């Protein structure tokens, strides 16, 4: 899955309370998988999803509350360019494809003129 990353897409971590996730894991998986809010998602750790979306955290939260009645969870935007851990290479590949590095700053040249 090597699609280009669009600047308006952001990555969020969605982590679920273990007591709900243990009994409702299939519901969580289906809610994430079928939601039109997510352009891509990752689930390499139990009860933890990384999701890519153009929506904000509040819209993601509302969608999950609607589809996962009784679930307790946290939705937070993450900066994958500042991430570290111990994961399978395939998991890191997903993360690395979504890392947004700051654009290099081009210094302004003061006093220079391009016209004659």
PAGURO-892009 format. One line per 4 residues: for each residue x negated, y negated, z negated of C-alpha. Coordinates in pm, whole numbers, plus 50000, padded with zeros to 5 digits. Layout:
X:Y:Z; ...
//
This chain:
50000:50000:50000; 49781:49722:50127; 50023:49438:50187; 49902:49079:50164
49962:48903:49836; 50180:48593:49861; 50095:48295:49642; 50451:48267:49510
50444:48619:49369; 50344:48655:49007; 50259:48960:48800; 50435:49036:48472
50381:49298:48207; 50701:49462:48087; 50653:49676:47780; 50928:49874:47611
50996:49978:47253; 50890:50341:47220; 51213:50451:47050; 51418:50342:47353
51158:50446:47609; 51137:50801:47473; 51510:50856:47514; 51573:50627:47811
51255:50663:48015; 51437:50773:48328; 51672:50473:48302; 51373:50239:48273
51202:50397:48573; 51519:50369:48785; 51586:50010:48677; 51234:49903:48777
51227:50111:49096; 51565:49992:49229; 51556:49625:49125; 51547:49380:49414
51344:49143:49191; 51027:49349:49218; 50814:49361:49531; 50575:49611:49372
50529:49782:49036; 50275:49986:48837; 50329:50237:48553; 50002:50401:48450
50056:50369:48075; 50357:50499:47879; 50624:50235:47817; 50426:49972:48016
50500:49839:48363; 50322:49575:48566; 50567:49424:48812; 50514:49179:49095
50797:48933:49150; 50888:48590:49281; 51136:48561:48994; 51052:48412:48656
51030:48600:48327; 51378:48481:48227; 51540:48628:48542; 51351:48956:48494
51466:48970:48131; 51829:48907:48227; 51818:49176:48496; 51671:49434:48257
51919:49344:47981; 52203:49395:48228; 52080:49734:48349; 51923:49870:48028
52178:49811:47755; 52023:49837:47410; 51661:49831:47528; 51401:49624:47341
51120:49496:47559; 50877:49212:47627; 50827:49038:47964; 50517:48817:48000
50329:48676:48297; 49973:48810:48316; 49651:48689:48477; 49507:48998:48642
49190:48806:48731; 49113:48816:48359; 49178:49184:48287; 48967:49470:48160
49030:49821:48033; 48985:50192:48091; 49217:50325:48360; 49216:50566:48652
49062:50420:48970; 49398:50427:49148; 49546:50211:48870; 49259:49962:48902
49305:49951:49279; 49660:49820:49231; 49534:49559:48982; 49240:49449:49199
49464:49396:49504; 49667:49148:49298; 49388:48955:49131; 49412:48590:49216
49082:48413:49205; 49083:48033:49189; 49028:47862:49522; 48674:47726:49552
48667:47352:49499; 48517:47150:49783; 48348:46841:49645; 48452:46507:49788
48184:46303:49959; 48224:45941:49854; 48118:45664:50085; 48101:45882:50396
48304:45783:50699; 48393:45997:50996; 48493:45702:51215; 48248:45471:51388
//
